[in-house]
């Protein structure tokens, strides 16, 4: 292989690596969008969304969930906790978070200490796609 062909081949390989690296960077950094972009929005939405999610799973609440900010939350790392009771007297705990850097929300629901939902990115009937 002569010098000219080696330079062309090397340039082509470098170009492919740069394009692939750029595409991977875009995929990682533009991942998603926060559903709830502020602590207040997350706290406000959680009671209804969690109740809707529980209803989809056949769990009914005795009364609306009560939610509060968890200590240590920041604008970049939101944290909310909700508590309540099912119609058959089981304790319910819902944890919600929002990560600005990852651009994701995560939700976990415990009923009677057992996980019903773990690290879901969405809550409620609208998150469950109908198949068929």
Beta strands, then each sheet from edge to edge (+ up, - down):
strand 1: 66-69
strand 2: 77-85
strand 3: 91-99
strand 4: 104-111
strand 5: 114-120
sheet 1: 1+ 2- 3+ 4- 5+
end
